[in-house]
Amino acid sequence: MKNPNDIRMLTAGGCVRAVRGAISLAIVTGLALGLIAGEVRAAATTPTLILTTAAPAVVGGARSVAFEGSFDFPNALEVGYQLEVVIVQGAHFVRYPVAGTAHVGDSAVLLAGHLDDLPTFDLEGAEAPDDVRIVTFVPDRLRVTLPATFTAGRATAVLFASVPHGAVVSNPIVFLLP
C-alpha cells in the first residue's frame, strides 16, 4: 500500500520542499556541532603580496612613486594585518605602514641588498616628516611620497606583512628615481 504522503515527492514543488528540508537540517546540525565544539575559528591564510610596476616621478623637487600590484587589499583593511611598503636606497630606508605614520632611517644591513632578510632586523627609524606618507591606497595601486634623503638613482621596494604565523615579503621591485 502506498503512503499518501509519498505523493508529494512526485511533484516538482514537493522535490523542492524536500531539498530545502535536507539543507535546513544540515545547517542546523552544523551549527549545533559548532556550539558543542565550543569554538570555531577561521583558517589562517597567507596574503599574496606582489609588486608589478613602479613609476617614480619628480614634481618641484619632491619625489614620489606609484606602485601597481596585488596588495591583498581586503584583508589589509578588514583583517587588519600589518601591511607596510618598505623602500630602500643604499643604507636609507622609509617604512610606510598602511595604518600609521611613515618612519625613515639608515641601516648598514641594507647595503648588502638582501631585502628577504627584512623581518630579521629592526627598521624602526624615526618618525618621518608629514609630507612623507601614503598618498593613495586602492586595491591595485599605491602612491607614496619619498623623504629628501632619497636622491636620483636606484631604489628597491617591497611589501611586508606581519601575520599571526610569521612574516610575508613580496617580490622586490627595482626602479630608478629621476
N, C-alpha and C positions, 0 to 999 in steps of 0.2 A: 504494500500500500504506500502511496506517495504521501509525503508530508506536505500539507498545504503551504507551509512557509517556504518550501523549496521553489515554488513558482516564481518568487521574486528574483531568483537568480537567472531566470530565463529572459528577463527584460534588460535593456541597456541601463536603465536607471537603477535597477537592482544591483547590477555589477558595480556601478559607480559607488553606490552606498556601501557595498561590501568592501571595496578597496579603501574607501575613506575610513571605515571602521578599523581595518587592519593597520592603516597608517597611524591613526589616533592611538591604538593600543601600543604600537611600537614606540611612539613618542612618550606616552605616559610611562611605559616600562623603562625607557632610557632615563627619564627624569627621576624616577623612583630609585634606580640603581645609582644615579649620581648622588642623591641625597643619602643613601645608605653608605656609599663610599666616603661621604663626609666632605670631600673637597675635589673639585675637578679643575685642572689647570690647563691652559693652552700650551701647546708645544712651542719651544723656543725656535726662532728662525734666525738665520744669519742674513744680514742685509746684503743686497747686491749693490756695490758701490763702483761705478765706472765713470771715468772722465774720458770723453771722446775728443773734445776740441778745447783749445784755449785761444782767446782772441784778445791780446793786450792792446791798450790804447793809451795815448798821452793827450791830455787837453789842458792847455795852460800850465804845463809843468807837472800836473798831477797825473799819476799813473793809476790805471785800473785794468782788471782782467775779467772777461766774461767767459765762463765755462759752460759747456754742454755735456750732458751725460745722464747717467742713472744714479740718482741720489737717494733712492728708497724714500721718496718724499712723504708718502702717507705715514709710514712708520716713524720717520724722524719727527713728525709733528704730533701724531696721535699716541704712539707708544712712548715717545719721549727719550729714546736713547740718545746719548751724547754724540751728535754728529758735528764734525769740525772740518774745515778746509785748512790745510797747512801749506804755506808757500815758503820755499827756501831759495835763497840766493847766496851762495858761498856759505859763510857762517851765520848770516842773518836769517831769521825766520819770523813769520807772522802767523798766528793761530786765530781763526775765525770760528768760534763756537756758534752754532745756529741759534742757540738760546744763550746770549750773554755778550760780554764785551770782548773785543779783539785784544790780543796780547802780542807784544813784539819782544825780540831778544836776540841773543847770539849764543851759539853753541859750537865749540870746536868739533864735536862729534859729527856735525853735519858736513864738514869738509870732506869726509870720506864718501859722501854721496849715497849712502845706504839708507834710504827712507823706509825700507821694510823693517828697520830696527826702531822705528818711531815710537812704538809703545814701550820700549825698554829704557828710554831716558826721559828726563823731565824737561818739558818745553813750557814751563810756566811763563817766564818772561814778565815784563812789566805791562801794565795797562796801556793800551795804545791810545794815541790822540783820538778825539771824537770823529775826525774825518777819515779814519781808518776803520772801515766797517763793511758789513754785507749790505749792498745796495738793493739787490734783487735776489729773491729765492723763490722760484716757482718749480713745478715738477721736473722740468728737464733743463733748466738754466739757472745759473748763479753768477752774479756780478759782485766783485769786491773792489774796494779802493786800497791802494798799497801805501805803506809808510814811505817817508822821504829817504830812508836808508836803502831802499831798493832803487837801483840805478839801471841805466841801459845795459842789457846783457842777458845772459842765460839765467833762467829760473825754473824751478820744478814745483809742481803742486800735487798733492794727494788729498783724498778724502779719508777721514779717520773716524771710526765709530767705536765707542765703548759700549759693549753689550754684556749682559749677565754672564755669558760663558766665555768671555775674552775680548779681544780687540780685533777689528777688521780694518785693513788698509786697502784702499783702491790701488789701481794701477797708477804709477807716476806718469805725469804728463809734462814734458819739457817744452818751454816756449821762450821766445826772445822778447824782452822788453825793449821798446823803442827808446 
